[in-house]
Amino acid sequence: DDDCDGVVDEDFDLLSDPGHCGGCGVVCPSTGGTAACGEGSCKLECSEDRANCDSNPATGCETDFARPGTCGACDVDCASSGLSLCGPEGESFVCTSDCPDGLDSCGGTCADLQTDLYRCGACDAPCFRDLHGILECRDGACLVTDCGDGYRDCNGDAADGCEAPLGTRTDCLACGDTCAASERCTRRGCGAPPVCEPPMACTAGPTPGYCSYSCGTDTVHCDDTGSCQCAHSDGTASTCSRVRSARDCSPCMDAFAAGCCVTPG
């Protein structure tokens, strides 16, 4: 923790984080595919049965190739051929008059309710689309199969995916790894806040991740080893605030107050 917010992985990569792509809170759409961010812009990675037919990145991969109106391609409407159903054939979909054995008709889509991610166990039961994890439909039930770095499925509920960020006081290095009131979460786990060497003194900021009091020209911050690093070296007086970089997005996290090192007086 080198920016005084008490969080293990406090910096988001605004160039690649799909939850903060190009700016704090800018979420890349994951509808019908995998949310992706490249060079600070949202990118679309559609699953094989979905497409971005409206060419609008904001809507994600909104088109379902398993539906009769866009059966296998953006411009294929089964109604024009007098057919009402769309079913799988090989790795694509084709218009049909009857669903193959083992598949159910869901609003014109022939679906396998045991494996269909958008119709898992029932026609109207899509699995949760998760920015931080991978879900699949297995035997008619949604399951979390993997979570991205820094996130876990702590409540065991696939309905909200990998809902828990690590690096917090309640889930420090793992689910349920709770820090005591006098501790904070560091890269090595829960521990006491850093102690600054004289003449520096640690002072808690009024807002998580920030210090709003006047600091002077030699402001420094404590890191999780107890050492201090200069935050301002230009010789000018300033308030104690972090310099935001392209990779720094810590205000997006539910950080808790840590300490800043200041020269007393």
Secondary structure, DSSP 8 states (H G I E B T S, - for coil): --SSS--TT----TTT-TTSSSSTT-----TTEEEEEETTEEEEEE-TTEE-TT--GGG-S-EETTSGGGSSSTT--GGGGT--EEEEETTEEEEESS--TT-EEETTEEE-TTT-TTSSSSTT------SSEEEEEETTEEEEEEE-TTEE-TT--GGG-S-EESSSSSSSSSTT----TT-EEETTEEE------TT-EEEE-SBTTB--SEEES--EEE-TTS-EEES--SS--EES-----TT--GGGS-----EEEE---
